[in-house]
Amino acid sequence: MAVYVSMVLVQFATFPSDESCSMFQIALEAISIAQYVPGAIFSALRAYVLSRSKPLGFLVLALSLAPVGANLVQPGHIWLSALWRELPAIWMSRVRKHN
């Protein structure tokens, strides 16, 4: 929690270049997504130990990691939309090479 709070506070700092700013944004996104993983693992292990059922442990793990998947939708959408904009240019350059 302390790391996340410090990352949020550092967001107001100035950066010398766009590259360092984008690297900081990637690190912040990774930390905000990774914060769900320890709780999910703990919950899955607790369910497994109490019930001695591996399928139940995996089910609890999968359901506990649902917020991670939901948080990955936005970065994935941005990446795919950028790829979709560049796809016609990539395709045309390959067509020109073969002709």
C-alpha distance (Angstrom), angle and dihedral (degrees) to the residues before:
residue distance angle dihedral
M1 . . .
A2 3.79 . .
V3 3.80 90.9 .
Y4 3.78 91.4 51.2
V5 3.81 92.6 48.6
S6 3.79 91.1 49.6
M7 3.82 90.4 49.1
V8 3.81 89.9 52.3
L9 3.80 91.5 49.7
V10 3.81 92.1 48.7
Q11 3.81 89.4 56.2
F12 3.78 87.8 82.2
A13 3.81 92.3 59.0
T14 3.78 122.8 102.0
F15 3.80 120.5 -113.9
P16 3.81 127.6 -146.2
S17 3.82 93.9 -135.1
D18 3.77 142.7 10.5
E19 3.80 90.4 -112.6
S20 3.80 93.7 60.5
C21 3.80 89.6 45.7
S22 3.81 92.5 52.3
M23 3.81 91.0 46.8
F24 3.80 88.6 52.3
Q25 3.80 91.0 50.2
I26 3.81 90.5 51.3
A27 3.82 90.8 49.8
L28 3.80 91.1 48.4
E29 3.81 91.4 50.2
A30 3.82 91.4 48.5
I31 3.80 91.9 51.0
S32 3.79 92.8 47.4
I33 3.81 90.6 51.3
A34 3.82 95.7 41.8
Q35 3.79 93.1 55.4
Y36 3.81 89.9 78.9
V37 3.81 95.8 55.0
P38 3.85 101.0 74.8
G39 3.80 92.3 50.0
A40 3.78 91.3 48.3
I41 3.80 92.3 50.3
F42 3.80 91.9 46.9
S43 3.80 91.9 49.5
A44 3.80 92.3 48.2
L45 3.79 92.9 49.0
R46 3.80 90.9 47.5
A47 3.81 91.4 51.0
Y48 3.81 90.8 47.9
V49 3.81 94.6 48.7
L50 3.80 94.8 46.5
S51 3.80 95.9 45.6
R52 3.83 102.5 25.3
S53 3.79 87.1 -138.5
K54 3.80 118.1 129.7
P55 3.83 94.2 -166.0
L56 3.80 89.9 55.0
G57 3.80 90.3 49.0
F58 3.81 91.1 51.6
L59 3.79 91.2 46.2
V60 3.80 91.4 52.6
L61 3.82 89.9 47.2
A62 3.80 92.4 50.7
L63 3.79 93.2 47.1
S64 3.79 92.0 45.4
L65 3.81 90.8 52.9
A66 3.82 92.6 53.8
P67 3.84 92.2 99.5
V68 3.82 89.0 55.9
G69 3.79 89.8 56.9
A70 3.78 91.3 46.5
N71 3.80 91.2 51.3
L72 3.81 91.7 49.2
V73 3.81 92.1 58.0
Q74 3.82 94.9 77.4
P75 3.87 97.6 50.9
G76 3.79 90.0 42.1
H77 3.79 91.1 51.0
I78 3.81 91.6 51.4
W79 3.81 91.6 49.2
L80 3.80 93.4 47.3
S81 3.80 93.4 46.8
A82 3.82 90.1 52.0
L83 3.81 90.0 49.2
W84 3.80 91.0 47.3
R85 3.83 90.9 54.5
E86 3.82 91.6 51.2
L87 3.81 96.7 42.0
P88 3.84 97.6 87.3
A89 3.81 91.3 51.8
I90 3.80 91.5 49.0
W91 3.79 91.3 47.8
M92 3.82 93.1 48.3
S93 3.81 92.3 49.7
R94 3.81 90.2 53.3
V95 3.80 91.6 47.2
R96 3.82 90.5 52.0
K97 3.82 91.3 50.3
H98 3.79 92.2 55.0
N99 3.81 95.3 45.9
